[in-house]
Amino acid sequence: MPVLTNLDEVALEKVYLRPESLNSLLSTVESISLECCEMLQQDAPRAEQFDCLESRASALRRNCRIKHLKLVDHSGLVLRDPEGMDELVEAVTTRSSLEFFAGYVRDRSSEDFEFKWTATHMRKFGRMRSLRHLFVDMMDHGSSLLQALSAPRPRNLIALVVGFGSSLSDSDFRELIDFLSDPKCKIEVLKMATYNEVIQCSFDNLSFPHER
């Protein structure tokens, strides 16, 4: 695919894509939304198939103007090496122009690709100066991922939507409350979806160290 230097926005939904077909878009387009797309893999053993995350990371590192990136409900993605996820996060979080990022699945019972977030990934998102909207999922109980995200104090963040695999840990909850009570916190929208499960947290012995 040729370089599409004049294209500002692309939104694809429920389409079949070849792994290499997105490289030009990811390296140049300002706003990219990929929803319910399926990656077509070559007829080869899984170990020989194309690693989509590594390819996407490589393309994103060349994009100096991306502002909006949405990756939702994907299937057919192959991740041979866990470092592919690290490379994708590094590419995303070093985009100084990126204001909106969404990476999640809405149906945990489906075969869609799941983002395997780590505390290191969340800290990198938390340090982004340009990021204003963050939508991520599968933060399981005890993982302290929300704590890692809140700790760097992402003060330009105005919308945070997080899906949890199960209950919210006490450390995550307390760190979040501490962050929200910071006078410099700009969050206006906060949503925590639990996929029909209950967030278990308590206000007992909770202090608010800051006053607005």
Secondary structure in CASP SS format (residue, H / E / C, confidence):
PFRMAT SS
TARGET T0000
AUTHOR 0000-0000-0000
METHOD secondary structure of the structure
MODEL  1
M C 1.00
P C 1.00
V C 1.00
L C 1.00
T C 1.00
N C 1.00
L C 1.00
D C 1.00
E E 1.00
V E 1.00
A E 1.00
L E 1.00
E E 1.00
K C 1.00
V C 1.00
Y E 1.00
L E 1.00
R C 1.00
P H 1.00
E H 1.00
S H 1.00
L H 1.00
N H 1.00
S H 1.00
L H 1.00
L H 1.00
S H 1.00
T H 1.00
V C 1.00
E C 1.00
S E 1.00
I E 1.00
S E 1.00
L E 1.00
E E 1.00
C C 1.00
C C 1.00
E E 1.00
M E 1.00
L C 1.00
Q C 1.00
Q C 1.00
D C 1.00
A C 1.00
P C 1.00
R H 1.00
A H 1.00
E H 1.00
Q C 1.00
F C 1.00
D C 1.00
C H 1.00
L H 1.00
E H 1.00
S H 1.00
R H 1.00
A H 1.00
S H 1.00
A H 1.00
L H 1.00
R C 1.00
R C 1.00
N C 1.00
C C 1.00
R C 1.00
I C 1.00
K C 1.00
H E 1.00
L E 1.00
K E 1.00
L E 1.00
V E 1.00
D C 1.00
H C 1.00
S E 1.00
G C 1.00
L C 1.00
V C 1.00
L C 1.00
R C 1.00
D C 1.00
P C 1.00
E H 1.00
G H 1.00
M H 1.00
D H 1.00
E H 1.00
L H 1.00
V H 1.00
E H 1.00
A H 1.00
V H 1.00
T H 1.00
T C 1.00
R C 1.00
S C 1.00
S C 1.00
L C 1.00
E C 1.00
F E 1.00
F E 1.00
A E 1.00
G E 1.00
Y E 1.00
V C 1.00
R C 1.00
D C 1.00
R C 1.00
S C 1.00
S C 1.00
E C 1.00
D C 1.00
F C 1.00
E C 1.00
F C 1.00
K C 1.00
W C 1.00
T C 1.00
A H 1.00
T H 1.00
H H 1.00
M H 1.00
R H 1.00
K H 1.00
F H 1.00
G H 1.00
R C 1.00
M C 1.00
R C 1.00
S C 1.00
L C 1.00
R C 1.00
H E 1.00
L E 1.00
F E 1.00
V E 1.00
D C 1.00
M C 1.00
M C 1.00
D C 1.00
H C 1.00
G C 1.00
S C 1.00
S C 1.00
L H 1.00
L H 1.00
Q H 1.00
A H 1.00
L H 1.00
S H 1.00
A C 1.00
P C 1.00
R C 1.00
P C 1.00
R C 1.00
N C 1.00
L C 1.00
I C 1.00
A E 1.00
L E 1.00
V E 1.00
V E 1.00
G E 1.00
F C 1.00
G C 1.00
S C 1.00
S C 1.00
L C 1.00
S C 1.00
D H 1.00
S H 1.00
D H 1.00
F H 1.00
R H 1.00
E H 1.00
L H 1.00
I H 1.00
D H 1.00
F H 1.00
L H 1.00
S C 1.00
D C 1.00
P C 1.00
K C 1.00
C C 1.00
K C 1.00
I C 1.00
E C 1.00
V E 1.00
L E 1.00
K E 1.00
M E 1.00
A E 1.00
T C 1.00
Y C 1.00
N C 1.00
E C 1.00
V C 1.00
I C 1.00
Q C 1.00
C C 1.00
S C 1.00
F C 1.00
D C 1.00
N C 1.00
L C 1.00
S C 1.00
F C 1.00
P C 1.00
H C 1.00
E C 1.00
R C 1.00
END
